[in-house]
């Protein structure tokens, strides 16, 4: 798939495009839009520092942010954009000027060309590098009315358009949710969901094989799924090993799914002996150093490899899992929510992932994978592969991500 090229000659057109690059509308954020030559190749989002932060703190934060930018190969220029709830009127000029000054200085010291430095405030927008920018800023209407918001040309990638946070769920009728719940109870009554349904569990004349289910699921029409199909997938995902296997398979393909299932056999046996939580066992065994096969799966889970996932498979998986979450009984949503978080993180959308994790923790604050992902996201960690330059034709979205 060829990338969609959107040319922006005006700063307000560029600002209309930034939310598309990070996957949601930033708030209280500093977004670093990275360039290779004249094209964007990444969008990194960070929280703004406290308004009264000391100068040395601002310098340290700016150094850290630019250090992250340095990890993206081939970057030679940057446009930092501050999104703040402060107004130009109250600031009597452009808000966040102290922090932006530190950031621009650090970027230039690191050899980056700063093409522009912009701010979107509560009442206006402006450029820190424009000596003619009025103290009251420029109208937000320029951004709202930008041509970037026009429908994409026929055949263009559909991701260019209006979007909010990227975490919206599809509408599912109460009747459909009840049907899914009823079917799920039927599956759960036949076999404990904490066990390994991947062991060719026969149910209603069918065989539940999590590798086959995962691969088939990416071909399903989410607009016309029977309640039984959704319930079956929800049931399979309740086992932590199946959850991780399906998630990795969505991202990397069937072979990785089969390898993950083989590794899970070891963990399930260990869990049966120790009675411990599977998520805890996986982390502990990975830290100790186990078989090469298990280490590879663990590295994929933690993003400690430059093996890139398939963005198109991930997008299909995300669309499906959103429907699953919207349809499933509330106590069963933690697993697919964590999967949504990890898959978003795998695309570099750390801020979107954090929203999904918050929802999972609201259901079960002690859920192992949610706690682990919350820790990872809070540290600002992104997988190694988001910093790699993709090979041609691999569906790259041109965005290392939003942390």
Secondary structure, DSSP 8 states (H G I E B T S, - for coil): ---------SHHHHHHHHHHHHTS---SEEEEEEEETTEEEEEEEEE---TT--HHHHHHHHHHHHHHHTTSTT--EEEEEEE-S--HHHHTS-TTHHHHHHHHHHHHHTT-EEEEEEEE-SS-EEETT-TT--TT-B-THHHHT-GGGS---TTS-TTSS--S-S-------HHHHHHHHHHHHHHHHHS-TTS-TTTTEEETTEEE-HHHHHHHHTTS-GGG--HHHHHHHHHHHTSHHHHHHHHHHHHH-HHHHHHHHHHHHHHHHHHHHH---HHHHHHHHHHH---HHHHHHHHHHHT-S-----HHHHHHHHHHHHHHHHHS-GGGHHHHHHHHHHHHHHTTBHHHHHHHHHHHHHH-TT-HHHHHHHHHHHTT---GGGGS---TTS---S---B-
